[in-house]
Amino acid sequence: MDTSDFKNGISIIVDNDIWTIVDFQHVKPGKGPAFVRSKLKNVKNGKVVEKTWRAGEKMDQAFLERSPLTYSYNDGNEYFFMDENYEMFPVPADAIGDGIKYLMEGIEVTALFHDGKLINIELPISIVSEVTNTDPGEKGNTASGGSKPATIETGAVLQVPFFINIGDKIKVDTRTNEYMERVKE
């Protein structure tokens, strides 16, 4: 493929690494040749870089397969995910990154495969989890009154409003580590 085939979300291979196009812009200056400015996100580690291409420059497209997997367990070094055929996929802890603090048994994630090889795990955008430890709420504390630290059942610590108590179920944004809302059962 070349730069005229660019679309947001397409994956390409650059310097033996797989990158997804986040944003791009064709630029035709008054003087000189046209070029393409792009923002690329590394599929394996999430790093975002800006890269400029000559118009018409060629590169290889990476075809990624997405498949649902369910988190099963970990043995300290690797985290094991299972597909619908009960096949297990071990993933090293450093490949998951900060997302480890949101893994709980049975959570469904999206696996990215390239050439049949698992290259990354994408967590759901939000999870529902129970608060296991926080300071007790006091009478008169409202939603607009500030925040306090709370630990959820996965072990992650985040800031929650004062009215949240131990045992409450809350919705958490896994991308920003922020409290979203209290979930009624």
Sequence and secondary structure as in RCSB ss.txt:
>XXXX:A:sequence
MDTSDFKNGISIIVDNDIWTIVDFQHVKPGKGPAFVRSKLKNVKNGKVVEKTWRAGEKMDQAFLERSPLTYSYND
GNEYFFMDENYEMFPVPADAIGDGIKYLMEGIEVTALFHDGKLINIELPISIVSEVTNTDPGEKGNTASGGSKPA
TIETGAVLQVPFFINIGDKIKVDTRTNEYMERVKE
>XXXX:A:secstr
 BGGG  TT EEEETTEEEEEEEEEEE  SSS  EEEEEEEETTT  EEEEEEETT B EE  EEEEEEEEEEE 
SSEEEEE TT  EEEEEHHHHGGGGGG  TT EEEEEEETTEEEEEE  SEEEEEEEEE    TT  TTS EEEE
EETTS EEEEETT  TT EEEEETTTTEEEEEE  
